[in-house]
Amino acid sequence: MSDPVRRPSPQSGTNVGVNLDLDLCLRALGTRDRRFDGRFFIAVRTTGIYCRPICPARTPKPENVTFFATPAAAEEAGYRPCRRCRPETAPASPAWQGTSATVTRALRLLGTESRVDRLADRLGVGERHLRRLFAEHLGASPRSVLMSQRVHFARRLLDETDLPLEDLAHAAGFGSARRLRAAVTRTFGRSPDALRHAARHAKSRARASGEAPLTMRLPHASPYDFAGMLAYRKARAIPGVETVDQGVYRRSVTTSAGAGVIEIAHAHDALTLSVWLPGTPDLFPLVERVRRMLDLDADTVAIGAHLAKDRALAAHVSRRPGLRVPAAWDPFELAVRAILGQQVSVAAATTLSGRLVERYGTAHPVGEKHGVPRLFPSAATIAVAGENGLAKLGMPGARARGLAAFARAVAESELSLAPAADLESAITAMCAVQGIGPWTAHYVALRGLGEPDAFPASDLGLRKALAPNGAKPLSEAELLKRAERWRPWRGYAAIHLWSSLA
């Protein structure tokens, strides 16, 4: 059988991939500065290997290296990951965000839409144009980027879990062990069996039954304000569904494999994700969902530098480096929470959410063991409860009508809470539903749909936060004008301002 490992084509001179500065890369390579870890990758033509800038191996000669912005670009050129520095474990590169809004949205959808033509349709662009954007901003095709993400995810499962190879192949989205073997061998130059330590079958069976957790590391770029993230979630945790205790976030979830529990904690330079689920679900979209929920791929250094140009925000950015958007596990759940929170305090909204879950949520045994005994009710369940049932929970009749109408629109597919083609489309679609105004729509877009430029300008807290001490709050028009300079990160500015009020 022929060697399946691709070899890089010889090139002369020091080359740099898309959007990279040659001098910067060479200096960072010489100093092994950890601040550049994940920002670019070094490929050595004489060995066919690519590394992280912090790799402990001997520094290669400048004339033998090529720099790439992403692992996918390096692998598409025929290089395989270094076994010492493990580039597939580096924090997500800022390049994944792209400099194009279309590329950013495409990367957000890649984990759930593997066909390029369908992805292009969802983004409202042509397939050829989408491929051209990926080549321009990431140096690789959409399929190469997706395959790179999946094969690196498979490598992590091989290292960190005891899943049988066939189950692992399905969990990583390859469909069969044969495809997994081919992809892993082509990328890493070794078979899955050679990469993996001795299997622990007993633990594997326990994980498959949901009795023991499957635990994984979630690398992230520093800084990361995990304490601030937990504090924000603790104040808004839905009783019965979410808990924050002793530095750990835990919640019940519903997946294609059934009901389960996820737990997130901090460990050294990464977060840890523990999953209790029955069977062997497709873990790739679940982990991608958690990464979006924790906003792990945000380049907080660049975002903070942009926002700090406004003197009023500079102090907030300085106090909270590494601040992220605390996104929701489920956009519908977040939207319901936002509707319940209209014109009431955070504590009152939390109380109403708890009543809703207690009355209409579903109990599940896995969550019972971990202190999150109920699943958040579905749109169909809330729609059936109707205005009369919801009003009995203690909310005004108008809010009960609005919540019932919103749930009905989602249940009957009149409203989609999937990421839209652009922010304006998402806001327009939500505001078309009874009971949903611009504030709620922008709040859901920010924390539910992951729109970084969403900005609920009518929020009284935001208007107060920028007013001088004792002065009258800014008007909505004044705040919107001020916020123009914060684009495309107005959502991060909103989180900074809300945090300053706390």
Secondary structure by P-SEA (a helix, b strand, c coil): cccccccccccccccccccccaaaaaaaaaaccccccccbbbbbccccccccccccccccccccbbbbccaaaaaaabbbbbccccccccccccccccccaaaaaaaaaccccccaaaaaaaacccaaaaaaaaaacccccaaaaaaaaaaaaaaaaaacccccaaaaaaaaccccaaaaaaaaaaaccccccccccccaaaaaaaaaaccccbbbbbbbccccaaaaaaaaaaaccccccccccccccccccccccccbbbbbbbcccbbbbbbbbcccccaaaaaaaaaaaaccccaaaaaaaaaaccccaaaaaaacccccccccccaaaaaaaaaaaccccaaaaaaaaaaaaaacbbbbaaaaacccccccccaaaaaaacaaaaaaccccaaaaaaaaaaaaaaaaccccccccccaaaaaaaaaccccccaaaaaaaaacccccccccccccaaaaaaacccccccccaaaaaaaaccccccaaaaaaaaaaaac
